[in-house]
Amino acid sequence: MAPMKAMKAVKAQAKTMTKGALAEALATETGLKKSECNKVVESLAKVATTQVKSAGKFVLPGLCMIKSRQKPATKAGKRMAFGKEISCKAQPAKTIVKAFPVSALKNSI
């Protein structure tokens, strides 16, 4: 029963902003049309993905830094976890992408 109560508490939080809502907020803030702001948001996403793919790092000044790294493959075998021996499957190498908030954002919240 406890996990279900936790899920309800998470759903009660404020909803995240959609792409359309973000474009509308930018339009009211800057005075541009909503369609133009929508194109800006889409192009920003394209630039960010190409930059992360090529350089492995993308920074939105004053907001966040997006980094990618290679997680190496793991061999199958037995490992000790919590005092027990567990058999693990082999895992392929993965590209991990993480976003880190800029310190100015941390200080403002």
C-alpha atoms as an extended CHARMM CRD file, in Angstrom:
* protein
*
       109  EXT
         1         1  MET       CA              0.0000000000        0.0000000000        0.0000000000  PROA      1               0.0000000000
         2         2  ALA       CA              2.8530000000        2.4230000000        0.7240000000  PROA      2               0.0000000000
         3         3  PRO       CA              4.1540000000        2.5380000000       -2.8810000000  PROA      3               0.0000000000
         4         4  MET       CA              0.7220000000        3.5340000000       -4.2150000000  PROA      4               0.0000000000
         5         5  LYS       CA              0.5110000000        6.4190000000       -1.7430000000  PROA      5               0.0000000000
         6         6  ALA       CA              3.9390000000        7.5900000000       -2.9000000000  PROA      6               0.0000000000
         7         7  MET       CA              2.7990000000        7.5120000000       -6.5310000000  PROA      7               0.0000000000
         8         8  LYS       CA             -0.2510000000        9.6580000000       -5.7290000000  PROA      8               0.0000000000
         9         9  ALA       CA              1.9710000000       12.2090000000       -3.9980000000  PROA      9               0.0000000000
        10        10  VAL       CA              4.1790000000       12.4510000000       -7.0770000000  PROA      10              0.0000000000
        11        11  LYS       CA              1.1880000000       12.9830000000       -9.3800000000  PROA      11              0.0000000000
        12        12  ALA       CA             -0.1050000000       15.8170000000       -7.1950000000  PROA      12              0.0000000000
        13        13  GLN       CA              2.9080000000       17.9960000000       -8.0850000000  PROA      13              0.0000000000
        14        14  ALA       CA              2.6890000000       20.7690000000      -10.6790000000  PROA      14              0.0000000000
        15        15  LYS       CA              2.6740000000       19.6330000000      -14.3070000000  PROA      15              0.0000000000
        16        16  THR       CA              5.7140000000       20.2750000000      -16.4720000000  PROA      16              0.0000000000
        17        17  MET       CA              5.5610000000       22.8420000000      -19.2510000000  PROA      17              0.0000000000
        18        18  THR       CA              4.8080000000       21.4790000000      -22.7230000000  PROA      18              0.0000000000
        19        19  LYS       CA              6.5450000000       22.6290000000      -25.8950000000  PROA      19              0.0000000000
        20        20  GLY       CA              3.5140000000       24.6870000000      -26.9020000000  PROA      20              0.0000000000
        21        21  ALA       CA              3.2890000000       26.3100000000      -23.4820000000  PROA      21              0.0000000000
        22        22  LEU       CA              6.9990000000       27.1330000000      -23.6260000000  PROA      22              0.0000000000
        23        23  ALA       CA              6.5720000000       28.7060000000      -27.0770000000  PROA      23              0.0000000000
        24        24  GLU       CA              3.6110000000       30.7350000000      -25.8170000000  PROA      24              0.0000000000
        25        25  ALA       CA              5.5390000000       31.9490000000      -22.7620000000  PROA      25              0.0000000000
        26        26  LEU       CA              8.4600000000       32.9790000000      -24.9880000000  PROA      26              0.0000000000
        27        27  ALA       CA              6.0590000000       34.7510000000      -27.3580000000  PROA      27              0.0000000000
        28        28  THR       CA              4.5000000000       36.8120000000      -24.5780000000  PROA      28              0.0000000000
        29        29  GLU       CA              7.9160000000       37.6070000000      -23.0910000000  PROA      29              0.0000000000
        30        30  THR       CA              9.6330000000       38.6500000000      -26.3250000000  PROA      30              0.0000000000
        31        31  GLY       CA              6.7430000000       39.9410000000      -28.4570000000  PROA      31              0.0000000000
        32        32  LEU       CA              7.3550000000       37.4200000000      -31.2530000000  PROA      32              0.0000000000
        33        33  LYS       CA              4.7070000000       35.1700000000      -32.7800000000  PROA      33              0.0000000000
        34        34  LYS       CA              4.0640000000       31.7950000000      -31.1690000000  PROA      34              0.0000000000
        35        35  SER       CA              4.9440000000       29.9580000000      -34.4090000000  PROA      35              0.0000000000
        36        36  GLU       CA              8.3180000000       31.7210000000      -34.5760000000  PROA      36              0.0000000000
        37        37  CYS       CA              9.0500000000       30.8190000000      -30.9660000000  PROA      37              0.0000000000
        38        38  ASN       CA              8.0690000000       27.2160000000      -31.7090000000  PROA      38              0.0000000000
        39        39  LYS       CA             10.6290000000       27.1530000000      -34.5540000000  PROA      39              0.0000000000
        40        40  VAL       CA             13.2720000000       28.5820000000      -32.2080000000  PROA      40              0.0000000000
        41        41  VAL       CA             12.5900000000       25.8390000000      -29.6370000000  PROA      41              0.0000000000
        42        42  GLU       CA             12.8150000000       23.1370000000      -32.3330000000  PROA      42              0.0000000000
        43        43  SER       CA             16.0430000000       24.5450000000      -33.7820000000  PROA      43              0.0000000000
        44        44  LEU       CA             17.5510000000       24.7850000000      -30.2790000000  PROA      44              0.0000000000
        45        45  ALA       CA             16.8060000000       21.0910000000      -29.7730000000  PROA      45              0.0000000000
        46        46  LYS       CA             18.4440000000       20.2280000000      -33.1160000000  PROA      46              0.0000000000
        47        47  VAL       CA             21.5480000000       22.3000000000      -32.3410000000  PROA      47              0.0000000000
        48        48  ALA       CA             21.8200000000       20.7390000000      -28.8790000000  PROA      48              0.0000000000
        49        49  THR       CA             21.5820000000       17.1630000000      -30.1880000000  PROA      49              0.0000000000
        50        50  THR       CA             24.1810000000       17.7120000000      -32.9060000000  PROA      50              0.0000000000
        51        51  GLN       CA             26.5170000000       19.4280000000      -30.4390000000  PROA      51              0.0000000000
        52        52  VAL       CA             26.1810000000       16.6460000000      -27.8450000000  PROA      52              0.0000000000
        53        53  LYS       CA             26.7940000000       14.0210000000      -30.5400000000  PROA      53              0.0000000000
        54        54  SER       CA             29.9020000000       15.7240000000      -31.9040000000  PROA      54              0.0000000000
        55        55  ALA       CA             31.5190000000       17.4200000000      -28.8840000000  PROA      55              0.0000000000
        56        56  GLY       CA             29.9180000000       15.4540000000      -26.0470000000  PROA      56              0.0000000000
        57        57  LYS       CA             28.9050000000       18.6520000000      -24.2560000000  PROA      57              0.0000000000
        58        58  PHE       CA             26.3410000000       21.4460000000      -24.7280000000  PROA      58              0.0000000000
        59        59  VAL       CA             25.8050000000       24.4410000000      -22.4390000000  PROA      59              0.0000000000
        60        60  LEU       CA             22.6830000000       26.5740000000      -22.2340000000  PROA      60              0.0000000000
        61        61  PRO       CA             24.1080000000       29.6520000000      -20.4760000000  PROA      61              0.0000000000
        62        62  GLY       CA             22.4000000000       30.3230000000      -17.1590000000  PROA      62              0.0000000000
        63        63  LEU       CA             20.3630000000       27.1080000000      -17.3500000000  PROA      63              0.0000000000
        64        64  CYS       CA             22.0920000000       23.7430000000      -17.7370000000  PROA      64              0.0000000000
        65        65  MET       CA             24.9490000000       21.7490000000      -19.1850000000  PROA      65              0.0000000000
        66        66  ILE       CA             24.2590000000       18.5420000000      -21.1160000000  PROA      66              0.0000000000
        67        67  LYS       CA             27.0470000000       15.9520000000      -21.1710000000  PROA      67              0.0000000000
        68        68  SER       CA             27.3500000000       12.5340000000      -22.7720000000  PROA      68              0.0000000000
        69        69  ARG       CA             29.7880000000        9.7570000000      -21.9760000000  PROA      69              0.0000000000
        70        70  GLN       CA             30.4110000000        6.1420000000      -22.9350000000  PROA      70              0.0000000000
        71        71  LYS       CA             29.5900000000        3.5380000000      -20.3090000000  PROA      71              0.0000000000
        72        72  PRO       CA             31.7320000000        0.4600000000      -20.9740000000  PROA      72              0.0000000000
        73        73  ALA       CA             30.3340000000       -3.0090000000      -21.5500000000  PROA      73              0.0000000000
        74        74  THR       CA             30.2440000000       -5.3950000000      -18.5750000000  PROA      74              0.0000000000
        75        75  LYS       CA             31.0500000000       -9.0870000000      -18.6720000000  PROA      75              0.0000000000
        76        76  ALA       CA             28.6810000000      -11.7610000000      -17.4520000000  PROA      76              0.0000000000
        77        77  GLY       CA             29.6200000000      -13.3800000000      -14.1720000000  PROA      77              0.0000000000
        78        78  LYS       CA             28.9980000000      -13.4790000000      -10.4630000000  PROA      78              0.0000000000
        79        79  ARG       CA             29.2560000000      -10.4290000000       -8.2260000000  PROA      79              0.0000000000
        80        80  MET       CA             28.9220000000       -9.8110000000       -4.5270000000  PROA      80              0.0000000000
        81        81  ALA       CA             26.0250000000       -7.5070000000       -3.6290000000  PROA      81              0.0000000000
        82        82  PHE       CA             24.6650000000       -7.0400000000       -0.1020000000  PROA      82              0.0000000000
        83        83  GLY       CA             26.6440000000      -10.0370000000        1.1020000000  PROA      83              0.0000000000
        84        84  LYS       CA             25.1360000000      -12.4130000000       -1.4740000000  PROA      84              0.0000000000
        85        85  GLU       CA             26.5700000000      -13.7620000000       -4.6890000000  PROA      85              0.0000000000
        86        86  ILE       CA             24.4500000000      -12.6990000000       -7.6760000000  PROA      86              0.0000000000
        87        87  SER       CA             24.7980000000      -13.9180000000      -11.2690000000  PROA      87              0.0000000000
        88        88  CYS       CA             24.7170000000      -11.0180000000      -13.7510000000  PROA      88              0.0000000000
        89        89  LYS       CA             24.1120000000      -10.9530000000      -17.4930000000  PROA      89              0.0000000000
        90        90  ALA       CA             26.5050000000       -9.2450000000      -19.8940000000  PROA      90              0.0000000000
        91        91  GLN       CA             25.5420000000       -5.6440000000      -20.7020000000  PROA      91              0.0000000000
        92        92  PRO       CA             26.4790000000       -3.8330000000      -23.9280000000  PROA      92              0.0000000000
        93        93  ALA       CA             28.2710000000       -0.4810000000      -23.9820000000  PROA      93              0.0000000000
        94        94  LYS       CA             25.9070000000        2.4920000000      -23.6610000000  PROA      94              0.0000000000
        95        95  THR       CA             25.9890000000        6.2220000000      -24.2770000000  PROA      95              0.0000000000
        96        96  ILE       CA             24.8000000000        8.0360000000      -21.1410000000  PROA      96              0.0000000000
        97        97  VAL       CA             23.3770000000       11.5690000000      -21.4800000000  PROA      97              0.0000000000
        98        98  LYS       CA             22.9510000000       13.7180000000      -18.3610000000  PROA      98              0.0000000000
        99        99  ALA       CA             21.9260000000       17.3230000000      -17.7340000000  PROA      99              0.0000000000
       100       100  PHE       CA             23.5250000000       19.2930000000      -14.9170000000  PROA      100             0.0000000000
       101       101  PRO       CA             22.0730000000       22.6010000000      -13.6630000000  PROA      101             0.0000000000
       102       102  VAL       CA             24.3510000000       25.6310000000      -13.7490000000  PROA      102             0.0000000000
       103       103  SER       CA             25.3370000000       27.0000000000      -10.3300000000  PROA      103             0.0000000000
       104       104  ALA       CA             23.4530000000       30.2660000000      -11.0330000000  PROA      104             0.0000000000
       105       105  LEU       CA             20.2390000000       28.2380000000      -11.3790000000  PROA      105             0.0000000000
       106       106  LYS       CA             20.9770000000       26.3090000000       -8.1740000000  PROA      106             0.0000000000
       107       107  ASN       CA             21.5310000000       29.5390000000       -6.2640000000  PROA      107             0.0000000000
       108       108  SER       CA             18.3290000000       31.1240000000       -7.5840000000  PROA      108             0.0000000000
       109       109  ILE       CA             16.0700000000       28.2680000000       -6.4160000000  PROA      109             0.0000000000
